[in-house]
Amino acid sequence: MDKDTLIHKYFHQALSDQERVELNHLLENDTEFKATFELEKDLHAVLVATGKEDLKQQFVDFENQESQPQETSSPSFLRYAIAACIIIGLSLYGSKFFINTTSADDLFAQNFEVYRNIVQPIERGTGLETPEEEAFFKYETKEYQSAIEGFQAEFSKTEKPYYLFYTANAYLALRDTKKAIPLLEKHQTFKDDFYEKSRWYLALAYLKDKNKKSIPLLEEISASEGYHHKEAKVLLKAIR
């Protein structure tokens, strides 16, 4: 049987017992065939892993075209070139939107620090006169769940956007990105004095959550002269 047809049928799980024996014989005795087979096997694995249905279909069409009789066979290097181009293209695509999941938690821990209380600085030895002061006192003393409850109560009464920012920070301190992210995203709509700081914390939250939105947001921060733009550049290098 034609070698290309054998490879094509292998990837479509259509080999007969006799064809499988023939394939194994070629892999053991034909070095050029084995190199072609391994390349296409690697390509197939990349396409399946990335879930690129359009590129997988292109690969199938390419296999079908190669398996059909032709008056003039395509040079073997052409097959390698096409496969290599697709793999390289996927690699470049992935480098822009892939976050190394094994290091995301560590990078978050290295870069995250709760934002200081600049709204209601607490003077030691003085009483807490308002619910806001009490909420920020809990925040400063790292009683984050109590602080969250206080901030949420104050936001429901006043709708001051900085409560969203500090509530999100408290959730991040508890490593709860699922609750922090919606708050930071909502806070971004207000564009108050904490806007740039909120973007940095949102990028960190995305990073810990293994969310690809972290990268374009870090790119925007690093391209600016705003809050933590230098740190954003360093972080981008670490996750690419």
Secondary structure, 3 states (H helix, E strand, C coil): CCHHHHHHHHHCCCCCHHHHHHHHHHHHHCHHHHHHHHHHHHHHHHHHHHCCHHHHHHHHHHHHHHHCCCCCCCCHHHHHHHHHHHHHHHHHHHHHHCCCHHHHHHHHHHHCCCCCCCCCCCCCCCCCCCHHHHHHHHHHCCCHHHHHHHHHHHHHHHCCCHHHHHHHHHHHHCCCHHHHHHHHHHHHCCCCCCHHHHHHHHHHHHHHCCCCCHHHHHHHHHHCCCCCHHHHHHHHHHHC
